[in-house]
Amino acid sequence: MGKRLRPHTLTTAKPLIPIAGKPIVQRLVQDIAKVTPEKIEKVGFIIGHFGDAVETQLLAIAESIGAEGQIIYQEEALGTAHAIYCAKELLQGKVSVAFADTLFRAEFTLDTNQDGIIWVKEIKDPSAFGVVKTNEDGIITEFVEKPKEPISNKAIIGIYYFKQGENLRDEIQHLIDNNIRGGGEFQLTMALESLKEKGTQFSTGTVQDWLDCGNKNVTVETNARYLTFIEDEELILSDTIENSKIIPPVYIGAGAQIYDSTIGPGVSIGENTIIKNSKVEHSLIQSGCILEEVNLSNSMLGNYVKVKNSKDELSLGDFSEIN
């Protein structure tokens, strides 16, 4: 539901918030495809009932990497393992699982011959995350959910690989059949621990950058950092930039119009947005907005927002207006 990212998630599912011009989940799917050496055949999106437009968009994301997309509904939020189990028909053979509100940068190719891989990032304070402990060979020996005492600084970022998806499916089925829960929910870490005890060897995949999209501030920061990773993409799609200074990295969508303004660094501007006599830095502006005589930083605006004569840090949902 993305409650920490409201008001933006009142009208847009969090994984569809754009980062550098593309939805978070599209960036995630395409980045996983880049590090996967084999063709991805199917992509299942486990969602609530978000409507036909969202489902069409998700299916197009799967198609963008040459895969067949499937929409799977989780009717009741009963935990991470339960959500994955809703896609049980896809849990066979080589499977990757990812939570759709996180982005990453990795410089490795997924070794699909391993039993399983848990992607981690070393962080200073892992107490709010699931963490792993490894032996000298890099094999995971222990999973701990939100440790009170630090056993490791390797936080699980929410991306996993399983050589035999059916084994994961069977372990989750066991949790559900026997009503084995942690914190009132069916937890993925419990299924992973059981797989480990039965002989599955999980190694770690370490990413260089792990980018959160949990609230406004971190989403704006993620947008700015992600712009620095995609120098191979065309980022300035607008052909109407007049008497203005663009300070990279910046994404400006097609149809946007920039007049007498300074834009950047760390800014994304959606399609058909108009900006006049303004300064915008370190902000995420979505489509169809009109900004005039504003000075924005660390701000996030939804679609069709109108702002005039403002020097405030803003977080405004779709169709808001400030004058």
C-alpha positions as CSV (number, residue, x, y, z in Angstrom):
1,M,0.0,0.0,0.0
2,G,3.0,2.3,0.3
3,K,1.7,4.2,3.3
4,R,5.1,5.9,4.0
5,L,5.1,7.3,0.5
6,R,1.7,9.0,0.6
7,P,0.2,11.1,-0.9
8,H,1.8,9.7,-4.0
9,T,0.6,6.1,-3.5
10,L,-3.0,7.2,-3.0
11,T,-3.3,7.2,-6.8
12,T,-0.3,5.2,-8.0
13,A,0.9,1.8,-6.7
14,K,4.4,2.3,-5.2
15,P,6.2,0.0,-7.7
16,L,4.9,2.2,-10.5
17,I,6.4,5.5,-9.2
18,P,8.8,6.6,-11.9
19,I,12.6,6.7,-11.3
20,A,14.5,8.4,-14.1
21,G,11.4,8.1,-16.4
22,K,10.6,4.4,-15.8
23,P,8.5,2.8,-13.1
24,I,10.5,1.3,-10.2
25,V,9.3,-2.2,-11.0
26,Q,10.3,-1.9,-14.7
27,R,13.8,-0.8,-13.6
28,L,14.0,-3.7,-11.3
29,V,12.8,-6.3,-13.9
30,Q,15.2,-5.0,-16.5
31,D,18.1,-4.9,-14.1
32,I,17.6,-8.5,-13.0
33,A,17.4,-9.5,-16.7
34,K,20.8,-7.8,-17.2
35,V,22.6,-10.0,-14.6
36,T,20.7,-13.2,-15.6
37,P,22.7,-15.2,-18.2
38,E,19.7,-17.2,-19.4
39,K,16.5,-16.0,-21.0
40,I,13.7,-15.1,-18.6
41,E,10.6,-16.9,-19.9
42,K,7.9,-15.7,-17.4
43,V,7.4,-12.9,-15.0
44,G,4.7,-13.1,-12.4
45,F,3.5,-9.9,-10.7
46,I,1.9,-10.6,-7.3
47,I,-0.5,-7.7,-6.6
48,G,-3.8,-6.6,-5.1
49,H,-6.6,-5.5,-7.4
50,F,-5.1,-2.3,-8.9
51,G,-7.3,-2.2,-12.1
52,D,-6.9,-3.0,-15.8
53,A,-4.6,0.0,-16.5
54,V,-2.0,-1.2,-14.0
55,E,-2.2,-4.8,-15.1
56,T,-1.7,-3.7,-18.7
57,Q,1.4,-1.7,-17.7
58,L,2.9,-4.7,-15.8
59,L,2.4,-7.1,-18.7
60,A,4.1,-4.6,-21.0
61,I,7.1,-4.6,-18.6
62,A,7.4,-8.4,-18.9
63,E,7.1,-8.1,-22.7
64,S,10.0,-5.5,-22.7
65,I,12.5,-8.2,-21.8
66,G,10.9,-10.8,-24.1
67,A,9.0,-12.7,-21.4
68,E,5.4,-13.7,-20.8
69,G,3.8,-11.7,-18.0
70,Q,1.2,-13.1,-15.6
71,I,-0.9,-11.2,-13.0
72,I,-1.4,-13.0,-9.7
73,Y,-3.6,-11.7,-6.9
74,Q,-2.9,-11.9,-3.2
75,E,-6.3,-11.5,-1.7
76,E,-5.1,-11.1,1.8
77,A,-1.8,-9.9,3.1
78,L,-0.5,-12.9,5.1
79,G,3.3,-12.4,4.8
80,T,6.1,-12.6,2.3
81,A,6.1,-16.3,2.0
82,H,2.3,-16.3,1.4
83,A,2.7,-13.7,-1.3
84,I,5.2,-15.8,-3.1
85,Y,3.1,-18.9,-2.7
86,C,0.3,-17.2,-4.6
87,A,2.5,-17.7,-7.7
88,K,3.1,-21.4,-6.9
89,E,2.5,-22.4,-10.5
90,L,5.6,-20.4,-11.5
91,L,7.8,-21.9,-8.7
92,Q,9.4,-24.6,-10.7
93,G,12.9,-24.8,-12.1
94,K,15.2,-21.8,-12.0
95,V,13.4,-18.9,-10.3
96,S,14.3,-15.4,-9.1
97,V,12.1,-13.6,-6.5
98,A,12.2,-9.9,-5.9
99,F,10.3,-7.3,-3.8
100,A,9.3,-4.5,-6.1
101,D,10.1,-1.4,-4.1
102,T,13.9,-1.7,-4.1
103,L,16.5,-1.0,-6.8
104,F,20.1,-2.1,-7.0
105,R,23.4,-1.8,-8.9
106,A,25.4,-5.0,-9.3
107,E,28.6,-5.9,-11.2
108,F,28.2,-9.6,-11.5
109,T,26.5,-12.3,-13.6
110,L,24.1,-14.6,-11.7
111,D,25.6,-18.1,-11.4
112,T,22.5,-20.2,-12.1
113,N,24.3,-23.4,-11.3
114,Q,24.3,-22.6,-7.6
115,D,21.5,-24.0,-5.3
116,G,20.4,-20.6,-4.3
117,I,21.6,-17.0,-4.0
118,I,20.5,-14.4,-1.5
119,W,21.4,-10.9,-2.5
120,V,22.8,-8.7,0.3
121,K,24.4,-5.4,1.0
122,E,26.7,-4.7,3.9
123,I,25.3,-1.8,5.9
124,K,26.2,-0.1,9.2
125,D,23.0,-0.9,11.1
126,P,21.2,-4.0,9.9
127,S,18.9,-4.2,12.9
128,A,15.8,-3.3,10.9
129,F,16.5,-6.0,8.2
130,G,16.8,-9.7,7.8
131,V,20.5,-10.6,7.8
132,V,22.7,-13.6,7.0
133,K,25.8,-15.1,8.6
134,T,28.2,-16.9,6.3
135,N,31.1,-19.3,6.7
136,E,34.6,-18.9,5.3
137,D,33.4,-20.3,2.0
138,G,30.7,-17.7,1.6
139,I,27.9,-20.2,2.3
140,I,25.0,-18.9,4.5
141,T,24.9,-20.6,7.9
142,E,22.2,-18.6,9.6
143,F,19.2,-16.3,8.8
144,V,18.1,-13.8,11.4
145,E,15.1,-11.5,11.1
146,K,15.8,-8.0,12.5
147,P,18.6,-9.0,15.0
148,K,18.7,-7.2,18.3
149,E,22.3,-8.2,18.7
150,P,24.5,-7.8,15.6
151,I,25.6,-11.1,14.2
152,S,26.4,-9.7,10.7
153,N,26.2,-6.5,8.7
154,K,25.0,-8.4,5.6
155,A,21.4,-7.2,5.1
156,I,19.0,-9.2,2.8
157,I,17.8,-6.7,0.1
158,G,14.8,-8.7,-1.1
159,I,16.2,-10.4,-4.3
160,Y,16.7,-14.2,-4.3
161,Y,17.6,-17.0,-6.8
162,F,16.5,-20.6,-6.5
163,K,17.8,-23.4,-8.8
164,Q,14.8,-25.5,-7.9
165,G,11.7,-23.3,-7.3
166,E,9.6,-26.3,-6.5
167,N,11.6,-26.8,-3.3
168,L,10.7,-23.3,-2.2
169,R,7.1,-23.9,-3.1
170,D,7.0,-27.1,-1.0
171,E,8.6,-25.4,2.1
172,I,6.1,-22.6,2.0
173,Q,3.2,-25.1,1.5
174,H,4.5,-26.8,4.7
175,L,4.4,-23.5,6.6
176,I,0.8,-22.8,5.5
177,D,-0.5,-26.3,6.0
178,N,0.8,-26.3,9.6
179,N,0.1,-22.6,10.3
180,I,3.7,-21.9,11.1
181,R,4.0,-18.1,11.4
182,G,6.5,-15.5,12.6
183,G,5.0,-12.3,13.9
184,G,1.6,-13.4,12.8
185,E,2.6,-13.9,9.2
186,F,4.1,-16.6,6.9
187,Q,7.8,-15.5,6.7
188,L,10.1,-16.2,3.8
189,T,13.1,-16.4,6.1
190,M,11.5,-19.4,7.8
191,A,11.2,-21.3,4.5
192,L,14.8,-20.4,3.7
193,E,16.0,-21.7,7.0
194,S,14.2,-25.0,6.5
195,L,15.7,-25.3,3.0
196,K,19.1,-24.7,4.4
197,E,18.6,-27.4,7.1
198,K,17.6,-29.9,4.4
199,G,20.9,-29.3,2.5
200,T,20.3,-26.3,0.2
201,Q,23.5,-24.3,0.0
202,F,22.7,-20.6,-0.2
203,S,25.5,-18.2,-1.2
204,T,25.4,-14.4,-1.2
205,G,25.3,-12.1,-4.1
206,T,26.7,-8.7,-3.1
207,V,25.4,-5.5,-4.7
208,Q,27.4,-2.3,-5.0
209,D,24.3,-0.1,-4.4
210,W,20.9,-0.8,-2.8
211,L,18.4,1.9,-3.3
212,D,15.2,2.2,-1.2
213,C,11.9,3.7,-2.3
214,G,10.1,3.7,1.0
215,N,9.4,7.3,1.6
216,K,9.6,10.7,-0.1
217,N,13.1,11.6,0.9
218,V,14.7,8.3,0.1
219,T,12.8,8.0,-3.2
220,V,14.1,11.5,-4.3
221,E,17.7,10.3,-3.3
222,T,17.2,7.0,-5.2
223,N,16.1,8.9,-8.3
224,A,19.2,11.1,-8.1
225,R,21.6,8.2,-7.5
226,Y,20.0,6.0,-10.2
227,L,20.5,8.8,-12.8
228,T,24.2,8.4,-12.3
229,F,24.0,4.7,-13.2
230,I,22.3,5.0,-16.6
231,E,24.7,7.0,-18.7
232,D,24.0,4.6,-21.6
233,E,20.3,5.8,-21.7
234,E,19.1,8.9,-23.6
235,L,18.0,11.1,-20.7
236,I,17.0,14.4,-22.4
237,L,14.0,13.6,-24.6
238,S,12.5,17.1,-24.7
239,D,13.3,19.3,-27.7
240,T,12.0,22.5,-26.0
241,I,14.6,23.8,-23.6
242,E,15.1,27.6,-24.0
243,N,17.4,30.0,-22.2
244,S,18.0,27.4,-19.5
245,K,20.9,25.6,-17.7
246,I,20.8,21.8,-17.3
247,I,23.1,20.4,-14.7
248,P,23.5,16.6,-15.1
249,P,22.5,14.1,-14.1
250,V,18.9,15.0,-15.3
251,Y,16.1,13.2,-17.0
252,I,13.6,15.3,-19.0
253,G,10.7,13.4,-20.6
254,A,9.3,13.9,-24.1
255,G,7.1,16.9,-24.6
256,A,8.4,18.7,-21.5
257,Q,9.1,22.4,-21.9
258,I,11.8,24.3,-20.0
259,Y,12.0,28.1,-20.2
260,D,14.4,30.5,-18.4
261,S,15.2,27.9,-15.7
262,T,18.0,26.0,-14.0
263,I,17.4,22.2,-13.7
264,G,19.6,19.8,-11.8
265,P,21.5,18.0,-10.6
266,G,19.5,14.9,-9.6
267,V,16.2,15.8,-11.2
268,S,13.7,13.8,-13.2
269,I,10.9,15.6,-15.1
270,G,8.0,13.7,-16.6
271,E,6.4,14.0,-20.0
272,N,4.6,17.2,-21.0
273,T,5.6,19.1,-17.8
274,I,6.1,22.8,-18.2
275,I,8.7,24.8,-16.1
276,K,9.2,28.5,-16.4
277,N,11.5,31.0,-14.5
278,S,12.4,28.4,-11.9
279,K,15.2,26.5,-10.2
280,V,14.7,22.8,-9.6
281,E,17.4,20.5,-8.0
282,H,17.4,17.1,-6.4
283,S,13.7,16.5,-7.1
284,L,11.3,14.1,-8.8
285,I,8.6,15.8,-10.9
286,Q,6.0,13.6,-12.7
287,S,4.0,14.2,-15.9
288,G,1.8,17.1,-16.9
289,C,2.9,19.5,-14.2
290,I,3.1,23.3,-14.6
291,L,5.7,25.0,-12.4
292,E,6.3,28.8,-12.6
293,E,8.6,30.9,-10.5
294,V,9.5,28.1,-8.1
295,N,12.7,27.2,-6.2
296,L,12.5,23.5,-5.4
297,S,14.9,21.0,-3.7
298,N,14.3,17.6,-2.2
299,S,10.8,17.7,-3.6
300,M,8.4,15.1,-5.1
301,L,5.4,16.1,-7.2
302,G,2.8,13.8,-8.7
303,N,1.1,14.1,-12.0
304,Y,-0.7,17.3,-13.1
305,V,0.5,19.4,-10.2
306,K,0.5,23.2,-10.6
307,V,2.8,25.3,-8.4
308,K,3.5,29.0,-8.7
309,N,5.6,31.3,-6.5
310,S,6.9,28.7,-4.1
311,K,10.3,28.2,-2.4
312,D,9.2,25.3,-0.2
313,E,10.3,21.7,-0.1
314,L,7.2,20.0,-1.4
315,S,5.6,16.5,-1.5
316,L,2.4,16.8,-3.5
317,G,0.1,14.1,-4.9
318,D,-1.6,14.1,-8.3
319,F,-3.8,17.1,-9.3
320,S,-2.6,19.3,-6.4
321,E,-2.3,23.1,-6.8
322,I,-0.3,25.7,-4.9
323,N,-0.3,29.4,-5.8
